[in-house]
Amino acid sequence: MSSHDQVARALGIDILGGVYPPGSKIPNESEILHRFGISRTVLREVLKTLTAKGLIVSKTRVGTTVLEASHWNFFDADVLSWKVGQSFDAGFRRDLSEVRLALEPAAAAVAAERRSDEDIAELRRCIAEMRAATTSAREFAEADLDFHRAVGHASGNVLMQSMSAVVETALVASFTLSSPIREDREHEAAVRGHERIVDAIEARDGAAAAEGMRKVIGHGVERLAKAEIEAKT
């Protein structure tokens, strides 16, 4: 990771975590240069990056101010990964679930209309990897991620592809915490749920593909909620 990326990540996490709350100013140039040991050129690029992501705004004679969260671009892969690194709060998980339910069933329905034989082969490969991931939560989560990206690709819609990839990247961490591999029955149910989506897409049944996707998302949300309750008891 370059010094630019390291500093942008550190400051981004500080902003997302409330170290520098909205309306406050981030440390001045000399403080940041001393903290990270970087050049002014690198710092300027870091500030440009954070500005482009909606985290800060710089004004002459005012300084660099943290913007309200409504300006933050959570569809930016970096911002989302920084959020993942801090762990999810209940409200953010709810927001992600709502976005998924709005987007992914539609992507599955469109994929059923536009899919190619190559798309079906890729989706079947993802299912096989999910079924084989019986001991590693990370491997299952990554296969799950590949599956949802493949659905987005099969839709042929570049915006669906882009948004699906970002949302699912965030969910890798979330679903790792409540992986179905911990129970054989849950593991098979999760794999079969995804397999039914592929069957529907292959059959060009958009309605069934969308409904299958809604069930898979809902099941994952329920599993995570159950894991949280068990962790508190």
WOSULJO-V668211 format. One record per residue. N is the residue number from 1. RES is the residue in one small letter. SS is DSSP state (@ for helix, = for strand, . for the rest). PHI is phi in degrees with one decimal (none if undefined). D_LAST is the distance of its C-alpha to the last C-alpha in Angstrom with 1 decimal. Layout:
BEGIN
n:N res:RES ss:SS phi:PHI d_last:D_LAST
n:N res:RES ss:SS phi:PHI d_last:D_LAST
END
This chain:
BEGIN
n:1 res:m ss:. phi:none d_last:39.4
n:2 res:s ss:. phi:-71.5 d_last:42.3
n:3 res:s ss:@ phi:-62.5 d_last:42.3
n:4 res:h ss:@ phi:-59.4 d_last:42.4
n:5 res:d ss:@ phi:-64.2 d_last:39.2
n:6 res:q ss:@ phi:-63.4 d_last:37.5
n:7 res:v ss:@ phi:-71.2 d_last:38.5
n:8 res:a ss:@ phi:-60.5 d_last:37.7
n:9 res:r ss:@ phi:-65.0 d_last:34.2
n:10 res:a ss:@ phi:-62.4 d_last:33.6
n:11 res:l ss:@ phi:-69.2 d_last:35.0
n:12 res:g ss:@ phi:-62.4 d_last:33.4
n:13 res:i ss:@ phi:-65.3 d_last:29.9
n:14 res:d ss:@ phi:-61.3 d_last:30.9
n:15 res:i ss:@ phi:-69.2 d_last:31.9
n:16 res:l ss:@ phi:-63.2 d_last:28.9
n:17 res:g ss:. phi:-84.8 d_last:26.6
n:18 res:g ss:. phi:88.1 d_last:28.5
n:19 res:v ss:. phi:-60.7 d_last:30.4
n:20 res:y ss:. phi:-118.1 d_last:33.4
n:21 res:p ss:. phi:-71.3 d_last:32.5
n:22 res:p ss:. phi:-52.1 d_last:34.7
n:23 res:g ss:. phi:93.0 d_last:38.0
n:24 res:s ss:. phi:-88.1 d_last:38.0
n:25 res:k ss:= phi:-104.4 d_last:40.3
n:26 res:i ss:. phi:-75.1 d_last:39.3
n:27 res:p ss:. phi:-55.3 d_last:41.1
n:28 res:n ss:. phi:-71.6 d_last:44.8
n:29 res:e ss:@ phi:-55.2 d_last:46.6
n:30 res:s ss:@ phi:-63.3 d_last:47.4
n:31 res:e ss:@ phi:-65.8 d_last:43.9
n:32 res:i ss:@ phi:-66.6 d_last:42.5
n:33 res:l ss:@ phi:-60.6 d_last:45.5
n:34 res:h ss:@ phi:-69.0 d_last:44.8
n:35 res:r ss:@ phi:-63.0 d_last:41.1
n:36 res:f ss:@ phi:-105.7 d_last:41.5
n:37 res:g ss:. phi:63.9 d_last:45.0
n:38 res:i ss:. phi:-112.7 d_last:46.2
n:39 res:s ss:. phi:-86.6 d_last:49.4
n:40 res:r ss:@ phi:-63.8 d_last:50.2
n:41 res:t ss:@ phi:-63.5 d_last:50.8
n:42 res:v ss:@ phi:-63.6 d_last:47.3
n:43 res:l ss:@ phi:-61.2 d_last:45.8
n:44 res:r ss:@ phi:-59.6 d_last:47.9
n:45 res:e ss:@ phi:-67.3 d_last:46.5
n:46 res:v ss:@ phi:-61.4 d_last:42.9
n:47 res:l ss:@ phi:-65.4 d_last:43.5
n:48 res:k ss:@ phi:-62.8 d_last:45.2
n:49 res:t ss:@ phi:-63.2 d_last:42.2
n:50 res:l ss:@ phi:-66.7 d_last:39.7
n:51 res:t ss:@ phi:-66.0 d_last:42.1
n:52 res:a ss:@ phi:-63.5 d_last:42.4
n:53 res:k ss:. phi:-86.7 d_last:38.6
n:54 res:g ss:. phi:81.9 d_last:38.7
n:55 res:l ss:. phi:-87.4 d_last:36.9
n:56 res:i ss:= phi:-138.1 d_last:39.9
n:57 res:v ss:= phi:-140.1 d_last:43.4
n:58 res:s ss:= phi:-111.7 d_last:46.3
n:59 res:k ss:= phi:-133.4 d_last:49.2
n:60 res:t ss:. phi:-60.0 d_last:52.3
n:61 res:r ss:. phi:65.6 d_last:52.4
n:62 res:v ss:. phi:-113.1 d_last:48.9
n:63 res:g ss:= phi:106.6 d_last:46.8
n:64 res:t ss:= phi:-104.5 d_last:43.8
n:65 res:t ss:= phi:-110.0 d_last:41.2
n:66 res:v ss:= phi:-78.2 d_last:37.7
n:67 res:l ss:. phi:-82.1 d_last:37.7
n:68 res:e ss:. phi:-63.6 d_last:35.3
n:69 res:a ss:@ phi:-58.8 d_last:32.4
n:70 res:s ss:@ phi:-63.8 d_last:34.4
n:71 res:h ss:@ phi:-89.4 d_last:36.9
n:72 res:w ss:. phi:-69.6 d_last:34.6
n:73 res:n ss:. phi:-90.1 d_last:35.3
n:74 res:f ss:. phi:-75.4 d_last:31.9
n:75 res:f ss:. phi:-90.3 d_last:34.0
n:76 res:d ss:. phi:-80.3 d_last:35.4
n:77 res:a ss:@ phi:-60.1 d_last:33.9
n:78 res:d ss:@ phi:-66.9 d_last:33.8
n:79 res:v ss:@ phi:-58.5 d_last:32.1
n:80 res:l ss:@ phi:-66.6 d_last:29.4
n:81 res:s ss:@ phi:-68.1 d_last:29.0
n:82 res:w ss:@ phi:-65.2 d_last:28.7
n:83 res:k ss:@ phi:-65.2 d_last:26.0
n:84 res:v ss:@ phi:-58.5 d_last:24.1
n:85 res:g ss:@ phi:-62.6 d_last:24.5
n:86 res:q ss:. phi:-93.6 d_last:22.6
n:87 res:s ss:. phi:78.6 d_last:19.6
n:88 res:f ss:. phi:-94.0 d_last:19.2
n:89 res:d ss:. phi:-96.2 d_last:18.1
n:90 res:a ss:@ phi:-59.2 d_last:17.2
n:91 res:g ss:@ phi:-64.6 d_last:20.8
n:92 res:f ss:@ phi:-70.8 d_last:22.4
n:93 res:r ss:@ phi:-62.6 d_last:20.5
n:94 res:r ss:@ phi:-61.4 d_last:21.7
n:95 res:d ss:@ phi:-60.9 d_last:25.2
n:96 res:l ss:@ phi:-63.1 d_last:25.3
n:97 res:s ss:@ phi:-62.5 d_last:24.4
n:98 res:e ss:@ phi:-66.0 d_last:27.1
n:99 res:v ss:@ phi:-65.9 d_last:29.6
n:100 res:r ss:@ phi:-60.9 d_last:28.9
n:101 res:l ss:@ phi:-66.8 d_last:29.4
n:102 res:a ss:@ phi:-78.5 d_last:32.6
n:103 res:l ss:@ phi:-98.6 d_last:34.0
n:104 res:e ss:@ phi:-71.4 d_last:33.1
n:105 res:p ss:@ phi:-60.9 d_last:34.1
n:106 res:a ss:@ phi:-65.6 d_last:37.4
n:107 res:a ss:@ phi:-63.1 d_last:37.8
n:108 res:a ss:@ phi:-64.7 d_last:37.2
n:109 res:a ss:@ phi:-65.2 d_last:39.8
n:110 res:v ss:@ phi:-68.0 d_last:42.3
n:111 res:a ss:@ phi:-59.5 d_last:41.7
n:112 res:a ss:@ phi:-63.4 d_last:42.8
n:113 res:e ss:@ phi:-82.4 d_last:46.1
n:114 res:r ss:@ phi:-110.4 d_last:46.8
n:115 res:r ss:. phi:-59.4 d_last:45.3
n:116 res:s ss:. phi:-108.3 d_last:47.6
n:117 res:d ss:@ phi:-62.5 d_last:47.6
n:118 res:e ss:@ phi:-65.3 d_last:46.5
n:119 res:d ss:@ phi:-62.9 d_last:43.4
n:120 res:i ss:@ phi:-63.2 d_last:42.5
n:121 res:a ss:@ phi:-61.9 d_last:43.1
n:122 res:e ss:@ phi:-67.2 d_last:40.7
n:123 res:l ss:@ phi:-63.0 d_last:38.0
n:124 res:r ss:@ phi:-64.6 d_last:38.5
n:125 res:r ss:@ phi:-63.4 d_last:38.2
n:126 res:c ss:@ phi:-62.5 d_last:34.8
n:127 res:i ss:@ phi:-62.3 d_last:33.6
n:128 res:a ss:@ phi:-61.6 d_last:34.9
n:129 res:e ss:@ phi:-69.2 d_last:33.0
n:130 res:m ss:@ phi:-63.2 d_last:29.7
n:131 res:r ss:@ phi:-67.1 d_last:30.5
n:132 res:a ss:@ phi:-78.1 d_last:31.4
n:133 res:a ss:. phi:-83.2 d_last:28.2
n:134 res:t ss:. phi:-103.4 d_last:26.2
n:135 res:t ss:. phi:-124.8 d_last:25.1
n:136 res:s ss:. phi:-122.2 d_last:24.8
n:137 res:a ss:@ phi:-62.9 d_last:22.3
n:138 res:r ss:@ phi:-64.9 d_last:24.8
n:139 res:e ss:@ phi:-63.6 d_last:27.7
n:140 res:f ss:@ phi:-64.7 d_last:26.1
n:141 res:a ss:@ phi:-62.9 d_last:25.3
n:142 res:e ss:@ phi:-70.1 d_last:28.9
n:143 res:a ss:@ phi:-67.0 d_last:30.4
n:144 res:d ss:@ phi:-61.2 d_last:28.5
n:145 res:l ss:@ phi:-60.3 d_last:29.9
n:146 res:d ss:@ phi:-59.2 d_last:33.3
n:147 res:f ss:@ phi:-61.1 d_last:33.2
n:148 res:h ss:@ phi:-68.4 d_last:32.6
n:149 res:r ss:@ phi:-65.8 d_last:35.2
n:150 res:a ss:@ phi:-65.8 d_last:37.6
n:151 res:v ss:@ phi:-63.1 d_last:37.1
n:152 res:g ss:@ phi:-59.8 d_last:38.0
n:153 res:h ss:@ phi:-63.2 d_last:41.0
n:154 res:a ss:@ phi:-66.4 d_last:42.1
n:155 res:s ss:@ phi:-68.5 d_last:42.2
n:156 res:g ss:. phi:72.4 d_last:45.0
n:157 res:n ss:. phi:-104.3 d_last:43.8
n:158 res:v ss:@ phi:-64.9 d_last:43.5
n:159 res:l ss:@ phi:-71.3 d_last:41.3
n:160 res:m ss:@ phi:-62.4 d_last:38.8
n:161 res:q ss:@ phi:-61.9 d_last:38.9
n:162 res:s ss:@ phi:-66.0 d_last:38.3
n:163 res:m ss:@ phi:-70.2 d_last:35.5
n:164 res:s ss:@ phi:-62.4 d_last:33.7
n:165 res:a ss:@ phi:-62.6 d_last:33.8
n:166 res:v ss:@ phi:-67.5 d_last:32.4
n:167 res:v ss:@ phi:-62.7 d_last:29.5
n:168 res:e ss:@ phi:-68.2 d_last:28.6
n:169 res:t ss:@ phi:-58.7 d_last:28.9
n:170 res:a ss:@ phi:-65.2 d_last:26.1
n:171 res:l ss:@ phi:-78.9 d_last:23.9
n:172 res:v ss:@ phi:-56.0 d_last:24.4
n:173 res:a ss:@ phi:-65.6 d_last:21.8
n:174 res:s ss:@ phi:-62.8 d_last:19.4
n:175 res:f ss:@ phi:-76.6 d_last:19.8
n:176 res:t ss:@ phi:-63.9 d_last:19.7
n:177 res:l ss:@ phi:-69.5 d_last:16.0
n:178 res:s ss:. phi:-131.0 d_last:15.6
n:179 res:s ss:. phi:-63.4 d_last:18.7
n:180 res:p ss:@ phi:-70.7 d_last:19.7
n:181 res:i ss:@ phi:-67.7 d_last:21.4
n:182 res:r ss:@ phi:-72.4 d_last:18.3
n:183 res:e ss:. phi:-135.3 d_last:19.3
n:184 res:d ss:@ phi:-56.6 d_last:23.0
n:185 res:r ss:@ phi:-64.9 d_last:23.0
n:186 res:e ss:@ phi:-65.7 d_last:21.1
n:187 res:h ss:@ phi:-61.1 d_last:23.5
n:188 res:e ss:@ phi:-66.7 d_last:26.5
n:189 res:a ss:@ phi:-63.7 d_last:25.5
n:190 res:a ss:@ phi:-65.5 d_last:25.1
n:191 res:v ss:@ phi:-64.7 d_last:28.5
n:192 res:r ss:@ phi:-64.5 d_last:30.2
n:193 res:g ss:@ phi:-60.4 d_last:29.1
n:194 res:h ss:@ phi:-69.2 d_last:30.7
n:195 res:e ss:@ phi:-63.7 d_last:33.7
n:196 res:r ss:@ phi:-65.4 d_last:34.4
n:197 res:i ss:@ phi:-64.3 d_last:34.8
n:198 res:v ss:@ phi:-63.5 d_last:37.3
n:199 res:d ss:@ phi:-58.2 d_last:39.1
n:200 res:a ss:@ phi:-68.5 d_last:39.5
n:201 res:i ss:@ phi:-64.1 d_last:40.7
n:202 res:e ss:@ phi:-63.5 d_last:43.2
n:203 res:a ss:. phi:-80.6 d_last:44.4
n:204 res:r ss:. phi:59.5 d_last:44.8
n:205 res:d ss:. phi:-102.4 d_last:42.7
n:206 res:g ss:@ phi:-62.9 d_last:41.3
n:207 res:a ss:@ phi:-64.0 d_last:39.6
n:208 res:a ss:@ phi:-68.0 d_last:37.7
n:209 res:a ss:@ phi:-63.7 d_last:36.8
n:210 res:a ss:@ phi:-65.4 d_last:35.4
n:211 res:e ss:@ phi:-65.9 d_last:33.4
n:212 res:g ss:@ phi:-61.7 d_last:32.0
n:213 res:m ss:@ phi:-66.6 d_last:30.9
n:214 res:r ss:@ phi:-60.5 d_last:29.2
n:215 res:k ss:@ phi:-66.9 d_last:27.2
n:216 res:v ss:@ phi:-62.7 d_last:26.3
n:217 res:i ss:@ phi:-64.5 d_last:25.0
n:218 res:g ss:@ phi:-62.0 d_last:23.1
n:219 res:h ss:@ phi:-64.9 d_last:21.5
n:220 res:g ss:@ phi:-64.5 d_last:20.4
n:221 res:v ss:@ phi:-63.9 d_last:18.9
n:222 res:e ss:@ phi:-64.0 d_last:17.0
n:223 res:r ss:@ phi:-64.6 d_last:15.7
n:224 res:l ss:@ phi:-66.5 d_last:14.6
n:225 res:a ss:@ phi:-62.9 d_last:12.8
n:226 res:k ss:@ phi:-63.8 d_last:11.0
n:227 res:a ss:@ phi:-63.8 d_last:10.2
n:228 res:e ss:@ phi:-66.8 d_last:9.0
n:229 res:i ss:@ phi:-62.9 d_last:6.6
n:230 res:e ss:@ phi:-64.7 d_last:5.3
n:231 res:a ss:@ phi:-68.9 d_last:5.6
n:232 res:k ss:@ phi:-85.9 d_last:3.8
n:233 res:t ss:. phi:-96.2 d_last:0.0
END
